[in-house]
Structures are given as structure tokens and as C-alpha cells.
Amino acid sequence: MTPIKEDYLKIIFELGGAKKEVSNKQISLALGIAAGSVTEMVSKLKKEKLVTHRPYHDIALTKTGLDQAILLIRKHRLWETFLANDLAFALPDIHPEAEVLEHVTSPKLLARLDKFLGYPKHCPHGGVIPDADGHFQEESYTVLAQIPDGQTVTIERFIDDHDLLIYLADIKLELETQVTVLKHEPFDGPISVTTAEGQKFNISFKAAHNIFVTDENGASLEPTKKA
């Protein structure tokens, strides 16, 4: 399988494609790729029986696609955890290194790595790590862009994207931060949020679609605003 196809399987998984359908627009925003290119690749994945997709409907992983995505995600996020926790890599720098390492990881090495790390449940950017049997904890698929003005939420995880992680490091927005949405600027403008300490952030339209949130107590949310 080509690296680009693997990237699609991983991003569909991250967006919730193991549990529900995800939209062409969500994939386009997460990968920074034109919607037409997403449509073309999804058609290829459908022919290989890795995803399901009907015209004018959204996309989900098949059992075969999910199994492959889980293995890719498991390898990638275990290496990210090792790089961040044991080699002190900065969060924005771990993704490209893990991309290389995941392709040369044997089942034996993967099992040893998991044990060495203490069987972590989440990677440094908050994403779930499937266990050796492919099981993983439920996580939120509601993004910050879907939260209405006035609501307070907790930042749960970020999409595993190098540019996004650099952007979030620059503005110093961290996991587990509670923020209140102040305003959605019109015409795909930024979203203004504030922390309990009064720190304000203007988060770009694209970034807000790649930041997943829970309620104030860490429970999953139902989307209340169309992304």
C-alpha cells in the first residue's frame, strides 16, 4: 500500500471512521488537500474494499480498512510516544520521524516497544493507541468548530499533523485546557476562545476543525453546530 493511501486510512480513523461516516470536507481540511483529490482517492480505496462510500453520502472504514488503520495507528503512535517521552523530541517534530519508523517495525519490535512504554493508552497529542488485540478506548469526534458561542469545553486531542502541531505550539494551546468559545467569525474566519485564566486565543478555521473536544468533565459531546 502506498504512503498516501495509508495517510487516508489513518485520517479517516482519526476523524471517527471506525464508528461513523466522515465527510469529504473533513478529510480535505485534515489533510490540507483539495476536495476533488479526496474524492479521487476515496474512489480508489473503495475499489480496494477499504472504505464504503455512496454518491452524496459520507465515508467509513470497512472491516479490512479498519484493521489496517488500527495497525498503522498503533505503530505510529507508539513511536510518537517513545520519541516524545524517551528522546525528548518536541511534539511538532515527532510525526515525520514516526512516519519513517512505522514502516520498519516488525510485530516483535512493536510488542517490545509497547511493553517498554508501559502499554500507553494515548499518544502525546491525545490520540488513542489501540492495544495488541486492536481494542481502543472511545474518544470524542466533536471538533472545536462545532461548539456554539458561550459553551465551555476541554481540549482532548489534536489531529496528527505536523503543521497543525507547530501552529498550536506557537499559540501555546495545550491538551486538557478548558476553553470557552467566544465567537465564530463569519466566512470561515477564526474562532475566538478564552481560558478560565482569561487567556484569549484566535484559532484558525482549519485548526478548529482538527481540534477535538469533550465537555468540562471529559465526556463526549454531540455536535451542535454544523462544521
HUCOR-V303396 format. One record per residue. RES is the residue in one small letter. PHI is phi in radians with two decimals (999 if undefined). PSI is psi in radians with two decimals (NA if undefined). Layout:
RES;PHI;PSI + RES;PHI;PSI
This chain:
m;999;2.43 + t;-1.30;2.69 + p;-1.00;-0.63 + i;-1.17;-0.65 + k;-1.16;-0.69 + e;-1.08;-0.71 + d;-1.06;-0.68 + y;-1.15;-0.77 + l;-1.08;-0.74 + k;-1.15;-0.73 + i;-1.26;-0.60 + i;-1.12;-0.70 + f;-1.07;-0.85 + e;-1.03;-0.62 + l;-1.42;-0.09 + g;1.92;0.20 + g;-1.14;-0.15 + a;-1.37;-0.43 + k;-2.01;-0.42 + k;-2.67;3.08 + e;-1.47;2.55 + v;-2.09;2.73 + s;-1.60;2.77 + n;-0.99;-0.71 + k;-1.11;-0.72 + q;-1.05;-0.78 + i;-1.13;-0.74 + s;-1.05;-0.79 + l;-1.18;-0.70 + a;-1.21;-0.66 + l;-1.63;-0.20 + g;1.16;0.65 + i;-2.12;2.55 + a;-1.06;2.55 + a;-1.02;-0.62 + g;-1.11;-0.66 + s;-1.18;-0.65 + v;-1.10;-0.79 + t;-1.02;-0.75 + e;-1.11;-0.79 + m;-1.21;-0.67 + v;-1.06;-0.65 + s;-1.08;-0.69 + k;-1.16;-0.75 + l;-1.14;-0.60 + k;-1.15;-0.72 + k;-1.08;-0.55 + e;-1.54;0.12 + k;1.05;0.62 + l;-1.72;-0.41 + v;-2.40;2.82 + t;-1.90;2.50 + h;-2.88;2.22 + r;-1.98;2.63 + p;-0.92;2.34 + y;1.18;0.26 + h;-2.14;3.05 + d;-1.64;-3.01 + i;-2.07;2.48 + a;-2.51;2.77 + l;-1.39;2.44 + t;-1.36;3.07 + k;-1.04;-0.74 + t;-1.13;-0.79 + g;-1.11;-0.69 + l;-1.14;-0.76 + d;-1.04;-0.74 + q;-1.19;-0.71 + a;-1.10;-0.73 + i;-1.06;-0.78 + l;-1.13;-0.75 + l;-1.09;-0.82 + i;-1.09;-0.74 + r;-1.07;-0.85 + k;-1.07;-0.86 + h;-1.07;-0.81 + r;-1.36;-0.50 + l;-1.15;-0.72 + w;-1.15;-0.68 + e;-1.06;-0.71 + t;-1.11;-0.76 + f;-1.09;-0.82 + l;-1.09;-0.73 + a;-1.32;-0.78 + n;-1.48;-0.60 + d;-1.88;-0.40 + l;-1.98;0.05 + a;1.03;0.59 + f;-1.22;2.52 + a;-1.19;2.56 + l;-0.92;-0.76 + p;-1.16;-0.28 + d;-1.68;-0.13 + i;-1.40;-0.47 + h;-1.07;-0.94 + p;-1.12;-0.56 + e;-1.19;-0.75 + a;-1.14;-0.56 + e;-1.04;-0.68 + v;-1.26;-0.84 + l;-1.15;-0.62 + e;-1.09;-0.44 + h;-1.45;-0.16 + v;-2.11;0.44 + t;-1.81;2.00 + s;-1.39;2.83 + p;-0.99;-0.67 + k;-1.15;-0.77 + l;-1.12;-0.71 + l;-1.08;-0.75 + a;-1.12;-0.73 + r;-1.15;-0.70 + l;-1.10;-0.78 + d;-1.04;-0.81 + k;-1.11;-0.76 + f;-1.02;-0.67 + l;-1.43;-0.12 + g;1.47;0.47 + y;0.95;1.04 + p;-1.12;2.62 + k;-1.69;-0.38 + h;-2.44;2.62 + c;-1.53;3.05 + p;-1.09;-0.38 + h;-1.76;0.30 + g;1.64;-0.09 + g;-1.29;2.54 + v;-1.22;2.55 + i;-1.94;1.96 + p;-1.07;2.57 + d;-1.45;-3.07 + a;-1.10;-0.38 + d;-1.65;0.07 + g;1.49;0.12 + h;-1.49;2.56 + f;-2.63;2.67 + q;-1.23;2.58 + e;-1.16;2.51 + e;-2.39;2.93 + s;-1.37;2.49 + y;-2.05;0.28 + t;-1.58;2.22 + v;-1.72;2.78 + l;-0.98;-0.61 + a;-1.07;-0.37 + q;-1.57;-0.05 + i;-1.54;2.25 + p;-1.28;2.77 + d;-0.97;2.40 + g;1.66;-0.23 + q;-1.58;2.49 + t;-1.79;2.35 + v;-2.42;2.96 + t;-1.98;2.32 + i;-1.25;2.04 + e;-1.69;-0.82 + r;-2.79;2.86 + f;-2.08;2.57 + i;-1.03;2.49 + d;-1.39;1.40 + d;-2.33;2.24 + h;-1.01;-0.88 + d;-1.12;-0.69 + l;-1.09;-0.78 + l;-1.16;-0.61 + i;-1.12;-0.79 + y;-1.04;-0.79 + l;-1.22;-0.59 + a;-1.15;-0.66 + d;-1.11;-0.71 + i;-1.57;-0.05 + k;1.07;0.75 + l;-1.68;2.12 + e;-2.02;2.81 + l;-1.06;2.63 + e;1.22;0.12 + t;-1.32;2.35 + q;-1.60;2.28 + v;-2.30;2.61 + t;-1.91;2.24 + v;-1.30;2.19 + l;-1.65;-0.82 + k;-2.84;2.41 + h;-1.69;1.99 + e;-1.22;2.51 + p;-1.24;2.93 + f;0.99;0.88 + d;1.03;0.59 + g;-1.43;-3.14 + p;-1.23;2.89 + i;-1.92;2.20 + s;-1.60;2.27 + v;-2.34;2.82 + t;-2.42;2.60 + t;-1.56;3.01 + a;-1.11;-0.44 + e;-1.47;-0.01 + g;1.59;0.10 + q;-1.35;2.28 + k;-1.86;2.51 + f;-2.27;2.47 + n;-1.89;1.92 + i;-1.79;2.25 + s;-1.07;2.75 + f;-0.97;-0.83 + k;-1.15;-0.81 + a;-1.05;-0.69 + a;-1.13;-0.36 + h;-1.52;-0.10 + n;-2.08;0.27 + i;-2.05;2.07 + f;-1.70;2.48 + v;-2.29;2.73 + t;-2.10;3.14 + d;-1.32;-3.07 + e;-1.10;-0.38 + n;-1.77;0.13 + g;1.53;0.15 + a;-1.57;2.62 + s;-1.12;2.66 + l;-2.02;2.65 + e;-1.59;2.29 + p;-1.00;2.37 + t;-2.08;-0.03 + k;-2.37;2.31 + k;-1.16;2.24 + a;-1.30;NA
